[in-house]
């Protein structure tokens, strides 16, 4: 055999007429991978946002707490409500440039977190549990306002009548006079009456009107809450 001649191939040539199966792509698997990746991206963006929000809220809360004077912490009986509110308004002004920040409805979730935390930190611990049950800072402020500042004029006048009708027994033992008067004063304090000249004249005027036949007497009718 002449080595210079081409040898026959070891394998017979492929028949060009044989059909080659097409490449099969697993589209379902790829879709699952894409969906998984998209979910991871969404989770990352959500976590990134929450972490940034938490950091921002934390800084704002610390800033607000530093500006709130502990002496103005709202007392359990609300006796210093006016001082508490003034300090709270100042905190709002300095923190978010809005003195009404705590007393207006707000739909911004970040502001809501800041406002709730600051308001709760500014009140007596005896009030905290009750306020934490409310959904928004505005709802908490409204509840505190109704609790301590929406006073019942009927309750005030009732105590004023007790003072006015207070008597002593000239023939009896009157050792409890001071104690009785202190109890009446405590009742007045409980309904947030600060007895200055304006308050005194208001009670005298209302009583005089109610005991008269004036046409505007109805305007002074007592409303019991």
Secondary structure, DSSP 8 states (H G I E B T S, - for coil): --TTS----SS----TTS--------HHHHHHHHHHHHHHHHHHHHHHHHHHHHHHHHHHHHHHHHHS-GGGSB-TT-TTHHHHHHHHHHHHHHHHS-TTTTTS----HHHHHHHHHHHHHTB-HHHHHHHHTSSSHHHHHHHHHHHHTS--HHHHHHHHHHHHT----TTS--TTHHHHHHHHHHHHHHTT----HHHHHHHHHHHHHHTS--GGGGGG-----
